[in-house]
Amino acid sequence: MDLNAYVRKMEPALLACLQENLRIPSVQGPAEPGKPYGSAVRESLDHVLAAAEKLGFSTVNMDGQLGWCEYGEGEEMVAVLGHLDVVPAGDGWSFDPWGGEIRDGRIFGRGTMDDKGPSIAALFALAALRDSGLPIRRRIRLIFGCNEESGSGDMKYYLAHGGEIPVMGFTPDGEYPVINGEKGIINVTYGRELDQIGELRLLSIHGGTAPNVVPASASAKLACPRELAERIARLSAPKLRYTVTEQGLFVESEGVNAHGSTPELGENALGRLVLALDTLPLEGQTAQATHFLAQTLGMETDGASAGIALSDDVSGKLTLNWGTLDVENGKLLMKINYRYPVTKGYDDCAPILDEAFAAAGFTKEAELHKAKLYVPEDSELVKTLMKVYREQTGLEGKPKSIGGGTYAKSLPNIVAFGPIFPGDEIREHKPDEFLELSRLMQNAQMIAAAMYEMAK
């Protein structure tokens, strides 16, 4: 039975359905009754569930949080988890971001790759599997989420309200061959008060935009006598600039942006700035805090001086990004994003870092932890998906671990499988987001084969 042939027959209907949904700007909006993520997201969900019903599947809408359709019978259920919400279009488009335009073998629009294209491909792949008549012993559930881009509150709702846990499944919201490991991610905020004593006083520091972005610039204002300011301003160092001001001194630092999951690819402007400030004659609590930050963080990206340089053979080193620092009116606030290896845990790193900061007079003001995800390479799920990948592409490939996070973390027994093939450009969240029609159909075939292998 040629399942791929059944999938190919679905192409016209799949494209028409995808175009219709791409024209719905399903960016999160103000909550309304029955529309927890706004009216446009609800419209996108209603559209897909209606398409599923037209194809003959039973559907459930879970209070506008998410929905699903299902095929087959059996006590056990396998799942494909996709999402219909998208990020804002932004600027720089050559095509209508909400047009679903097809040109030169590509379909354009926000959500084509992330994640409407793969999610709707899964719907028609399920119809193709049903039409093929291939026998299955497990139910197959396609879950259409509505809040992946803004916190995955949809899946928290699903779990809190008795949503069935699949015995295995995948999300087409990552990369091929299989992402079987995702590092644990911790965003932590530390703060402390600073006194202002001595002839050189720190008035303010500002740098960074988010904990998961390596800051490309940072600056500090200091008050001091003009003679001292002029003496300091004669200092010279790469990517540092000292300017004498009426109050004293303005120091600017330059870095290189990078994503927080790969901070080693950037240069941290905050670290560079604080290392420079640590050489100046600051006094009291300001001097103590500056020296601690310079010695403990500096421009390191592996947490070595902080005592949390973890590593494993599966996912590599812990990465640490010092994302923001703000000092204003004697109050210091800073945010760090660090990601621990998949065979380690929260207790292997967080208490150590907290203790170091507490000993230096800092208070932990906030923390967000996304636990690691790791499904061993020899598990049934990973072996099944790798079998599908190899049979469908003729390529070998190996499961991979990443420092980022996918939708897989929101539901147990799920890993990321597609839609991006090795070597393809990553286009989600960018202007002119598109998916080649050939890749769309190749994804549909991969998803159909994977659903069958998990359910048979």
ROKOLVO-957859 format. One record per residue (C-alpha): residue number from 1; y, x, z. Coordinates in nm, 3 decimals. Example, Ala and Ser with C-alpha at 12.3 -4.5 7.8 and 13.67 -1.06 7.14 Angstrom:
REM residues 2
(site 1, (-0.450, 1.230, 0.780))
(site 2, (-0.106, 1.367, 0.714))
//
This chain:
REM residues 456
(site 1, (0.000, 0.000, 0.000))
(site 2, (0.327, 0.163, -0.118))
(site 3, (0.572, 0.072, 0.158))
(site 4, (0.850, 0.268, -0.012))
(site 5, (0.823, 0.041, -0.316))
(site 6, (0.878, -0.265, -0.098))
(site 7, (1.184, -0.095, 0.052))
(site 8, (1.327, -0.019, -0.294))
(site 9, (1.310, -0.389, -0.382))
(site 10, (1.546, -0.457, -0.093))
(site 11, (1.829, -0.239, -0.227))
(site 12, (2.051, -0.511, -0.385))
(site 13, (2.033, -0.738, -0.079))
(site 14, (2.078, -0.443, 0.159))
(site 15, (2.391, -0.324, -0.021))
(site 16, (2.543, -0.672, -0.033))
(site 17, (2.484, -0.724, 0.339))
(site 18, (2.623, -0.380, 0.427))
(site 19, (2.935, -0.435, 0.215))
(site 20, (3.001, -0.766, 0.389))
(site 21, (2.968, -0.609, 0.732))
(site 22, (3.182, -0.306, 0.647))
(site 23, (3.466, -0.549, 0.571))
(site 24, (3.463, -0.658, 0.936))
(site 25, (3.682, -0.410, 1.135))
(site 26, (3.452, -0.405, 1.437))
(site 27, (3.664, -0.181, 1.659))
(site 28, (3.659, -0.273, 2.028))
(site 29, (3.933, -0.522, 2.113))
(site 30, (4.046, -0.741, 2.403))
(site 31, (3.761, -0.918, 2.575))
(site 32, (3.732, -1.296, 2.534))
(site 33, (3.470, -1.544, 2.658))
(site 34, (3.149, -1.464, 2.472))
(site 35, (3.322, -1.171, 2.304))
(site 36, (3.313, -0.889, 2.561))
(site 37, (3.416, -0.626, 2.306))
(site 38, (3.659, -0.836, 2.107))
(site 39, (3.639, -1.090, 1.827))
(site 40, (3.576, -0.845, 1.542))
(site 41, (3.275, -0.685, 1.711))
(site 42, (3.134, -1.031, 1.781))
(site 43, (3.189, -1.128, 1.417))
(site 44, (2.994, -0.821, 1.305))
(site 45, (2.708, -0.908, 1.541))
(site 46, (2.700, -1.271, 1.428))
(site 47, (2.691, -1.159, 1.066))
(site 48, (2.391, -0.932, 1.113))
(site 49, (2.198, -1.186, 1.319))
(site 50, (2.264, -1.448, 1.053))
(site 51, (2.133, -1.208, 0.789))
(site 52, (1.821, -1.149, 1.002))
(site 53, (1.762, -1.523, 1.034))
(site 54, (1.804, -1.565, 0.658))
(site 55, (1.531, -1.304, 0.616))
(site 56, (1.309, -1.517, 0.840))
(site 57, (1.325, -1.325, 1.169))
(site 58, (1.373, -1.476, 1.513))
(site 59, (1.694, -1.356, 1.679))
(site 60, (1.857, -1.336, 2.022))
(site 61, (2.226, -1.297, 2.102))
(site 62, (2.261, -1.163, 2.457))
(site 63, (2.601, -1.302, 2.561))
(site 64, (2.783, -1.117, 2.285))
(site 65, (2.690, -0.784, 2.442))
(site 66, (2.421, -0.713, 2.184))
(site 67, (2.158, -0.891, 1.981))
(site 68, (1.817, -0.833, 1.833))
(site 69, (1.564, -0.960, 1.586))
(site 70, (1.191, -0.918, 1.619))
(site 71, (0.877, -0.914, 1.407))
(site 72, (0.509, -0.911, 1.496))
(site 73, (0.298, -0.991, 1.798))
(site 74, (0.149, -0.803, 2.090))
(site 75, (0.223, -0.722, 2.451))
(site 76, (0.390, -0.393, 2.368))
(site 77, (0.719, -0.354, 2.184))
(site 78, (0.867, -0.065, 1.986))
(site 79, (1.236, -0.055, 1.905))
(site 80, (1.501, 0.069, 1.667))
(site 81, (1.836, 0.089, 1.842))
(site 82, (2.152, 0.082, 1.630))
(site 83, (2.512, -0.020, 1.685))
(site 84, (2.771, -0.222, 1.496))
(site 85, (3.090, -0.116, 1.675))
(site 86, (3.294, 0.158, 1.507))
(site 87, (3.584, 0.387, 1.590))
(site 88, (3.932, 0.304, 1.454))
(site 89, (3.989, 0.392, 1.090))
(site 90, (4.271, 0.640, 1.155))
(site 91, (4.481, 0.797, 0.880))
(site 92, (4.406, 0.999, 0.569))
(site 93, (4.185, 0.757, 0.375))
(site 94, (4.167, 0.753, -0.005))
(site 95, (3.970, 0.427, 0.007))
(site 96, (4.013, 0.106, 0.203))
(site 97, (3.832, 0.183, 0.530))
(site 98, (3.733, -0.183, 0.551))
(site 99, (3.653, -0.230, 0.182))
(site 100, (3.288, -0.132, 0.150))
(site 101, (3.369, 0.007, -0.193))
(site 102, (3.090, 0.157, -0.402))
(site 103, (3.188, 0.437, -0.637))
(site 104, (3.001, 0.728, -0.796))
(site 105, (2.681, 0.658, -0.607))
(site 106, (2.849, 0.637, -0.267))
(site 107, (2.949, 0.353, -0.038))
(site 108, (3.275, 0.407, 0.151))
(site 109, (3.400, 0.257, 0.475))
(site 110, (3.420, 0.305, 0.848))
(site 111, (3.067, 0.271, 0.979))
(site 112, (2.876, 0.357, 0.662))
(site 113, (2.709, 0.651, 0.837))
(site 114, (2.787, 0.565, 1.201))
(site 115, (2.609, 0.331, 1.243))
(site 116, (2.625, 0.016, 1.030))
(site 117, (2.458, 0.178, 0.729))
(site 118, (2.145, 0.288, 0.916))
(site 119, (2.136, -0.028, 1.132))
(site 120, (2.144, -0.265, 0.837))
(site 121, (1.901, -0.040, 0.650))
(site 122, (1.664, -0.093, 0.943))
(site 123, (1.692, -0.471, 0.904))
(site 124, (1.585, -0.464, 0.540))
(site 125, (1.324, -0.197, 0.614))
(site 126, (1.170, -0.440, 0.862))
(site 127, (1.166, -0.713, 0.597))
(site 128, (0.997, -0.471, 0.357))
(site 129, (0.733, -0.384, 0.618))
(site 130, (0.663, -0.752, 0.677))
(site 131, (0.639, -0.823, 0.305))
(site 132, (0.398, -0.533, 0.257))
(site 133, (0.144, -0.706, 0.480))
(site 134, (0.055, -0.383, 0.660))
(site 135, (-0.112, -0.469, 0.993))
(site 136, (0.062, -0.385, 1.320))
(site 137, (-0.045, -0.431, 1.682))
(site 138, (0.294, -0.399, 1.851))
(site 139, (0.608, -0.606, 1.817))
(site 140, (0.903, -0.438, 1.646))
(site 141, (1.249, -0.512, 1.785))
(site 142, (1.572, -0.415, 1.607))
(site 143, (1.850, -0.398, 1.865))
(site 144, (2.208, -0.428, 1.740))
(site 145, (2.440, -0.281, 2.002))
(site 146, (2.812, -0.348, 2.028))
(site 147, (2.957, -0.079, 2.256))
(site 148, (2.817, 0.263, 2.168))
(site 149, (3.158, 0.408, 2.082))
(site 150, (3.318, 0.304, 2.411))
(site 151, (3.067, 0.371, 2.687))
(site 152, (2.742, 0.188, 2.598))
(site 153, (2.821, -0.097, 2.835))
(site 154, (2.608, -0.315, 2.608))
(site 155, (2.288, -0.134, 2.697))
(site 156, (2.378, -0.122, 3.065))
(site 157, (2.406, -0.502, 3.041))
(site 158, (2.071, -0.523, 2.858))
(site 159, (1.894, -0.326, 3.130))
(site 160, (2.068, -0.509, 3.414))
(site 161, (1.974, -0.849, 3.271))
(site 162, (1.604, -0.791, 3.221))
(site 163, (1.600, -0.650, 2.870))
(site 164, (1.250, -0.543, 2.774))
(site 165, (1.190, -0.167, 2.768))
(site 166, (1.021, -0.042, 2.451))
(site 167, (0.710, 0.173, 2.482))
(site 168, (0.874, 0.398, 2.225))
(site 169, (1.153, 0.388, 1.973))
(site 170, (1.441, 0.568, 1.806))
(site 171, (1.806, 0.537, 1.724))
(site 172, (1.925, 0.622, 1.370))
(site 173, (2.243, 0.760, 1.526))
(site 174, (2.175, 1.134, 1.525))
(site 175, (2.004, 1.378, 1.292))
(site 176, (1.671, 1.456, 1.130))
(site 177, (1.403, 1.577, 1.184))
(site 178, (1.408, 1.453, 1.549))
(site 179, (1.644, 1.516, 1.839))
(site 180, (1.405, 1.523, 2.132))
(site 181, (1.638, 1.692, 2.379))
(site 182, (1.997, 1.618, 2.481))
(site 183, (2.159, 1.823, 2.753))
(site 184, (2.281, 1.654, 3.068))
(site 185, (2.659, 1.613, 3.061))
(site 186, (2.886, 1.627, 3.366))
(site 187, (3.261, 1.560, 3.355))
(site 188, (3.418, 1.652, 3.688))
(site 189, (3.777, 1.641, 3.814))
(site 190, (3.897, 1.874, 4.090))
(site 191, (4.234, 1.871, 4.262))
(site 192, (4.426, 2.045, 4.538))
(site 193, (4.775, 2.080, 4.683))
(site 194, (4.978, 2.393, 4.621))
(site 195, (5.261, 2.530, 4.833))
(site 196, (5.569, 2.690, 4.684))
(site 197, (5.660, 3.017, 4.854))
(site 198, (5.786, 3.357, 4.747))
(site 199, (6.034, 3.455, 4.480))
(site 200, (5.798, 3.354, 4.197))
(site 201, (5.705, 2.986, 4.217))
(site 202, (5.483, 2.783, 3.987))
(site 203, (5.664, 2.467, 3.881))
(site 204, (5.413, 2.322, 3.634))
(site 205, (5.117, 2.386, 3.406))
(site 206, (5.002, 2.166, 3.121))
(site 207, (4.710, 2.223, 2.889))
(site 208, (4.426, 2.041, 2.721))
(site 209, (4.373, 1.686, 2.599))
(site 210, (4.021, 1.595, 2.714))
(site 211, (3.739, 1.753, 2.913))
(site 212, (3.515, 1.784, 2.606))
(site 213, (3.768, 1.968, 2.386))
(site 214, (3.845, 2.340, 2.413))
(site 215, (4.225, 2.351, 2.458))
(site 216, (4.417, 2.528, 2.182))
(site 217, (4.743, 2.557, 2.377))
(site 218, (4.868, 2.569, 2.735))
(site 219, (5.197, 2.646, 2.906))
(site 220, (5.344, 2.714, 3.249))
(site 221, (5.695, 2.693, 3.393))
(site 222, (5.787, 2.931, 3.674))
(site 223, (6.100, 2.969, 3.887))
(site 224, (6.215, 3.318, 3.981))
(site 225, (6.520, 3.548, 3.982))
(site 226, (6.636, 3.649, 3.637))
(site 227, (6.561, 4.015, 3.693))
(site 228, (6.197, 3.937, 3.770))
(site 229, (6.175, 3.698, 3.476))
(site 230, (6.305, 3.961, 3.238))
(site 231, (6.063, 4.221, 3.374))
(site 232, (5.767, 3.985, 3.327))
(site 233, (5.887, 3.878, 2.982))
(site 234, (5.853, 4.237, 2.864))
(site 235, (5.479, 4.209, 2.913))
(site 236, (5.283, 4.193, 2.592))
(site 237, (4.939, 4.045, 2.533))
(site 238, (4.764, 3.882, 2.234))
(site 239, (4.823, 3.506, 2.203))
(site 240, (5.061, 3.497, 2.502))
(site 241, (5.435, 3.443, 2.486))
(site 242, (5.687, 3.488, 2.772))
(site 243, (6.033, 3.331, 2.745))
(site 244, (6.316, 3.372, 2.997))
(site 245, (6.473, 3.038, 3.095))
(site 246, (6.756, 2.923, 3.320))
(site 247, (6.504, 2.850, 3.597))
(site 248, (6.300, 3.161, 3.543))
(site 249, (6.016, 3.184, 3.295))
(site 250, (5.815, 2.985, 3.042))
(site 251, (5.469, 3.117, 2.954))
(site 252, (5.273, 2.990, 2.654))
(site 253, (4.912, 3.058, 2.564))
(site 254, (4.732, 3.010, 2.235))
(site 255, (4.362, 2.933, 2.189))
(site 256, (4.120, 2.790, 1.934))
(site 257, (3.991, 2.430, 1.942))
(site 258, (3.620, 2.359, 1.955))
(site 259, (3.401, 2.075, 2.076))
(site 260, (3.302, 2.084, 2.442))
(site 261, (2.934, 2.105, 2.348))
(site 262, (2.997, 2.439, 2.173))
(site 263, (3.283, 2.600, 2.369))
(site 264, (3.172, 2.947, 2.261))
(site 265, (3.304, 2.864, 1.914))
(site 266, (3.658, 2.831, 2.050))
(site 267, (3.903, 3.023, 2.266))
(site 268, (4.022, 2.854, 2.584))
(site 269, (4.401, 2.862, 2.608))
(site 270, (4.390, 2.750, 2.973))
(site 271, (4.163, 3.037, 3.068))
(site 272, (4.387, 3.282, 2.886))
(site 273, (4.696, 3.141, 3.059))
(site 274, (4.551, 3.151, 3.409))
(site 275, (4.417, 3.503, 3.360))
(site 276, (4.772, 3.605, 3.272))
(site 277, (4.923, 3.420, 3.570))
(site 278, (4.674, 3.593, 3.799))
(site 279, (4.843, 3.926, 3.720))
(site 280, (5.184, 3.801, 3.840))
(site 281, (5.321, 3.823, 4.199))
(site 282, (5.246, 3.466, 4.302))
(site 283, (5.198, 3.400, 4.673))
(site 284, (5.026, 3.161, 4.917))
(site 285, (4.804, 2.874, 4.803))
(site 286, (4.926, 2.906, 4.443))
(site 287, (4.813, 3.268, 4.429))
(site 288, (4.478, 3.180, 4.591))
(site 289, (4.407, 2.890, 4.352))
(site 290, (4.514, 3.089, 4.046))
(site 291, (4.296, 3.384, 4.142))
(site 292, (3.997, 3.159, 4.209))
(site 293, (4.028, 2.985, 3.871))
(site 294, (4.078, 3.314, 3.688))
(site 295, (3.775, 3.474, 3.853))
(site 296, (3.545, 3.169, 3.852))
(site 297, (3.625, 3.018, 3.511))
(site 298, (3.860, 3.235, 3.309))
(site 299, (3.752, 3.217, 2.947))
(site 300, (3.379, 3.204, 3.020))
(site 301, (3.168, 2.936, 2.854))
(site 302, (2.833, 2.975, 3.035))
(site 303, (2.924, 2.919, 3.402))
(site 304, (2.810, 3.268, 3.500))
(site 305, (3.092, 3.348, 3.745))
(site 306, (3.064, 2.996, 3.886))
(site 307, (2.697, 3.059, 3.967))
(site 308, (2.550, 2.800, 3.730))
(site 309, (2.439, 3.009, 3.431))
(site 310, (2.124, 2.807, 3.362))
(site 311, (1.911, 2.845, 3.052))
(site 312, (1.579, 2.738, 2.902))
(site 313, (1.379, 2.809, 2.588))
(site 314, (1.410, 2.451, 2.463))
(site 315, (1.786, 2.395, 2.459))
(site 316, (1.942, 2.731, 2.543))
(site 317, (2.225, 2.805, 2.783))
(site 318, (2.432, 2.576, 3.001))
(site 319, (2.776, 2.540, 2.842))
(site 320, (3.097, 2.498, 3.037))
(site 321, (3.434, 2.391, 2.902))
(site 322, (3.750, 2.391, 3.112))
(site 323, (3.916, 2.103, 2.933))
(site 324, (4.243, 2.021, 3.112))
(site 325, (4.478, 2.154, 3.378))
(site 326, (4.794, 1.990, 3.505))
(site 327, (5.016, 2.111, 3.785))
(site 328, (5.316, 1.898, 3.877))
(site 329, (5.511, 1.858, 4.202))
(site 330, (5.276, 2.084, 4.391))
(site 331, (4.959, 1.894, 4.289))
(site 332, (4.687, 2.053, 4.073))
(site 333, (4.438, 1.844, 3.872))
(site 334, (4.179, 1.985, 3.636))
(site 335, (3.879, 1.859, 3.439))
(site 336, (3.564, 2.045, 3.344))
(site 337, (3.290, 1.939, 3.104))
(site 338, (2.958, 2.116, 3.144))
(site 339, (2.617, 2.055, 2.993))
(site 340, (2.294, 2.168, 3.155))
(site 341, (1.965, 2.251, 2.975))
(site 342, (1.711, 1.978, 2.915))
(site 343, (1.446, 2.119, 3.150))
(site 344, (1.698, 2.148, 3.436))
(site 345, (1.871, 1.881, 3.641))
(site 346, (2.191, 1.776, 3.817))
(site 347, (2.083, 1.937, 4.144))
(site 348, (2.042, 2.274, 3.974))
(site 349, (2.413, 2.304, 3.900))
(site 350, (2.649, 2.033, 4.033))
(site 351, (2.613, 2.109, 4.408))
(site 352, (2.667, 2.481, 4.342))
(site 353, (2.988, 2.422, 4.147))
(site 354, (3.113, 2.164, 4.400))
(site 355, (3.052, 2.404, 4.688))
(site 356, (3.240, 2.686, 4.515))
(site 357, (3.543, 2.465, 4.452))
(site 358, (3.533, 2.316, 4.802))
(site 359, (3.530, 2.664, 4.955))
(site 360, (3.842, 2.744, 4.753))
(site 361, (4.027, 2.439, 4.889))
(site 362, (3.964, 2.197, 4.604))
(site 363, (3.857, 1.833, 4.637))
(site 364, (3.626, 1.661, 4.389))
(site 365, (3.826, 1.358, 4.277))
(site 366, (3.599, 1.209, 4.011))
(site 367, (3.270, 1.272, 3.833))
(site 368, (3.077, 1.120, 3.544))
(site 369, (2.717, 1.225, 3.489))
(site 370, (2.504, 1.146, 3.185))
(site 371, (2.152, 1.262, 3.267))
(site 372, (1.965, 1.484, 3.023))
(site 373, (1.715, 1.341, 2.779))
(site 374, (1.396, 1.529, 2.701))
(site 375, (1.083, 1.402, 2.531))
(site 376, (0.831, 1.685, 2.488))
(site 377, (0.740, 1.798, 2.140))
(site 378, (0.375, 1.707, 2.196))
(site 379, (0.452, 1.345, 2.297))
(site 380, (0.320, 1.059, 2.086))
(site 381, (0.672, 0.952, 1.991))
(site 382, (0.793, 1.292, 1.871))
(site 383, (0.467, 1.369, 1.689))
(site 384, (0.482, 1.029, 1.516))
(site 385, (0.840, 1.074, 1.396))
(site 386, (0.778, 1.431, 1.284))
(site 387, (0.475, 1.307, 1.084))
(site 388, (0.697, 1.050, 0.910))
(site 389, (0.967, 1.308, 0.837))
(site 390, (0.720, 1.554, 0.687))
(site 391, (0.542, 1.292, 0.476))
(site 392, (0.864, 1.135, 0.348))
(site 393, (1.053, 1.458, 0.272))
(site 394, (0.782, 1.718, 0.211))
(site 395, (0.967, 1.943, 0.457))
(site 396, (0.834, 2.089, 0.779))
(site 397, (1.128, 2.101, 1.021))
(site 398, (1.114, 2.119, 1.398))
(site 399, (1.240, 1.890, 1.675))
(site 400, (1.575, 2.004, 1.810))
(site 401, (1.780, 1.988, 2.126))
(site 402, (2.157, 1.939, 2.123))
(site 403, (2.450, 1.973, 2.359))
(site 404, (2.599, 1.641, 2.254))
(site 405, (2.478, 1.293, 2.340))
(site 406, (2.349, 1.010, 2.121))
(site 407, (2.280, 0.641, 2.174))
(site 408, (1.926, 0.742, 2.273))
(site 409, (2.044, 0.814, 2.626))
(site 410, (2.127, 0.448, 2.682))
(site 411, (1.767, 0.318, 2.677))
(site 412, (1.439, 0.468, 2.804))
(site 413, (1.173, 0.601, 2.564))
(site 414, (1.419, 0.648, 2.277))
(site 415, (1.505, 0.959, 2.074))
(site 416, (1.746, 1.013, 1.785))
(site 417, (1.591, 1.008, 1.436))
(site 418, (1.840, 1.032, 1.147))
(site 419, (2.050, 0.935, 0.962))
(site 420, (2.189, 1.285, 0.885))
(site 421, (1.960, 1.517, 0.692))
(site 422, (1.961, 1.895, 0.746))
(site 423, (2.244, 2.052, 0.550))
(site 424, (2.434, 1.727, 0.492))
(site 425, (2.801, 1.703, 0.582))
(site 426, (2.871, 1.522, 0.908))
(site 427, (3.118, 1.253, 0.804))
(site 428, (3.129, 1.001, 1.088))
(site 429, (3.467, 0.945, 1.256))
(site 430, (3.640, 1.113, 0.961))
(site 431, (3.862, 0.970, 0.683))
(site 432, (3.671, 0.849, 0.375))
(site 433, (3.346, 0.811, 0.569))
(site 434, (3.071, 0.745, 0.317))
(site 435, (2.698, 0.740, 0.264))
(site 436, (2.527, 0.822, -0.063))
(site 437, (2.328, 0.524, -0.187))
(site 438, (2.030, 0.754, -0.233))
(site 439, (2.054, 0.864, 0.131))
(site 440, (2.093, 0.503, 0.245))
(site 441, (1.770, 0.407, 0.073))
(site 442, (1.596, 0.724, 0.188))
(site 443, (1.690, 0.629, 0.544))
(site 444, (1.557, 0.278, 0.489))
(site 445, (1.225, 0.423, 0.374))
(site 446, (1.209, 0.664, 0.668))
(site 447, (1.285, 0.382, 0.913))
(site 448, (1.024, 0.151, 0.757))
(site 449, (0.758, 0.422, 0.776))
(site 450, (0.853, 0.511, 1.133))
(site 451, (0.840, 0.148, 1.247))
(site 452, (0.497, 0.108, 1.093))
(site 453, (0.361, 0.428, 1.248))
(site 454, (0.492, 0.332, 1.594))
(site 455, (0.361, -0.024, 1.572))
(site 456, (0.026, 0.014, 1.399))
//
